[in-house]
Amino acid sequence: MSQAGPPHLAFNDGKRSKSDFLSTKAGWCLVASNLRETAPERTALIVAASVGRAYAAIAAHFYPQHE
C-alpha cells in the first residue's frame, strides 16, 4: 500500500497494519465493512464482503488472459 498512488487500487482486509492503511495514497481501496469508518484522506473506499474475492474479480476483468 505504501507505493500505491492516486491511479491505483489497493486492498485492506484488516490484516495489514493500520498505519499502512491510513498512510496510503491509493485512489481506491477495497476494504472489509469494519474498516469503512477509517478512510485515508483522498482514498475512495469500496466496501466488500470478501476483499480478496473482490480484488480477484477486478484483476480478472483487467487481465483476462492471466492465469
Secondary structure, DSSP 8 states (H G I E B T S, - for coil): -TT--TT-EEEE-S-S-HHHHHH---SEEEE-GGGTTS--TT-EEEE-SSHHHHHHHHHHHH-TT--
